[in-house]
Amino acid sequence: RLTLFFFFQAEDGIRDPLWSRGLGDVYKRQVMSHELGHMFGLKHCVFYSCAMNGSNHMEEASTRPLYECPVCLRKLQLAIGFNIVERYKALQIVCSSFGNSFGEDAKWYQLRVADIEKSLSKIKKVKTVSYTHLRAHETSLHLVCRLLL
């Protein structure tokens, strides 16, 4: 797959200079993140605030985050296959290597990795029980969900 990004300056008369001023790299990152999502089969998101939200004008586009929401992240994961923690760690390293211009992005990825690893450590502590064990404790008030396959 090939994607080509071409960004032009507001002085060319096509865009309103007022909305182009000051967005610079942030706006370019938003556009690239959004268009790369389309390249991998993602449609516009209607679930959460997300990089894949549609926008009809610059003001609306400037409020769109750089990151995919959980729904779109899972769709992207299914489309191209990756480990989310490994992806976030790699993106954090890349963002850190660019210094201050990507500093907030690097911090966001670092915090997400910490949150995910904390959640995973809690899940690993949960012990599973068999369906037979659950049925042994079933009462008329506490029925075990039964699926007919």
N, C-alpha and C positions, 0 to 999 in steps of 0.2 A: 504494500500500500504506500502511496505517496501523497503527501500533503505539502502544499506550497503556501507560505504565508507572505503576504506583501502588505506592508503598512505604509501609509502615505501621511504627509504632514497636513495639518488643517489649512495651511496657507495656500493649498492648491485650489481653494474655493469650493470644494465639494462638501466639506463638513463645516459646521459652525465652530469657529475657533474657540469660543467660550467654553464649550464642553470638552474640547480636546486638550486644552491647557492643563498641565499638572497631572493628567492621568498616565501619560507616557508608558513606562514599563509595566505598571500594574494593569492597565487596560490591555496591553499586548499579551500579558500572561493570561488574563481572563479569556480573551478571544482564542488564544492557542489551546488552553485547557478545554474550552467548550468545543471547538472544532475538532480536536483530537478525539473527544468523546464520540462525536458523530462518525468519525472515521472508523471507530470500532463498533458501530451499530447502535449507539445510544440515541434515543429520541429526547425531545425536550422534557424536562422533569416537572411534574406537578405535585410532587409529594412534600418536599422540604426546600429550604433555601439551599441552592446547589449550583455547581458550575454548569450544569446542564439546563438551568432555567432559561427560557426564552426571554428575549428583550426586544422592545420595539423602538427604543431610542437610547442615546448615550447616558442619560441620567439613570434610566432603569438598569442599563448594562453595568454602570459603575457600582451598583449595590450588590451585584452577583459575586458570591465567594469564589475562590480559586479551587475549592475542593468539591469532590462529589459527595452527595448525601449517602447514607447507608444503602438505600435502594439502588442508586446508580453505581455505587462502588461494587456492590454484589453482582450487578449485571456486567460490569466491566471485568470483574474477576472471572465470571463464567465465560465471557467472550474470549479472553486472552490467557487466562490461567496464571495466577500468581499468589504468593503468600502475602497477605496484607501487612503483617508485621515486618517482613523482609522488605517489602516495597516502601513502607514508610521510613524504615531505617535508611535505605538507600537514598530516598528523596531528601531526608534530613541531612545526610552527608553532602549531597550535591548542593543543596541550598546553603549550607554552612561554608562551602568552598568559595561561594561568590561574595562572602563578606556581608556587610550591612544591607546591601540591596535586597537580599533574600532572608535577612535575619529573622523577621517575624514568621516567615514560612517555615524556616528551620525549627523555630521554637514550637510552632503548631504541630509539626510532625513528631517532635520529641515528646510532647505532652500526649499525643494520641498513642504513641508506642507504649508509654508508661501506663496509660489508662487500659489499653488492651491487655498488656501483660498482667496487670493487677486483676482484671476480670478473669483472665484465663487461670490464674493461680487459684482463684476461688472455685472455679468450675472443677478443677482437678481434685479438689477436696471432697466433692460430692460423690457419695457411693451410690451405685445403681443397684436396683433390686429386680428380681425376676417377676414376671407377670403372675406366676404361681404364688409367690410370696405376697403380692398385693391382694390376690383373691383370698388368701388365707385370712386377711384382716378385714375383708369386706363385711359390711353390715347393711341393713335395710336403709339406714340413714347416710351411709358413706359407700356409695357404689363405685366400683372400679369401671372406668371407661372401657367398653368392649367394642372392638371394631370387627365387623364381619368382612372377611377378605374373600 
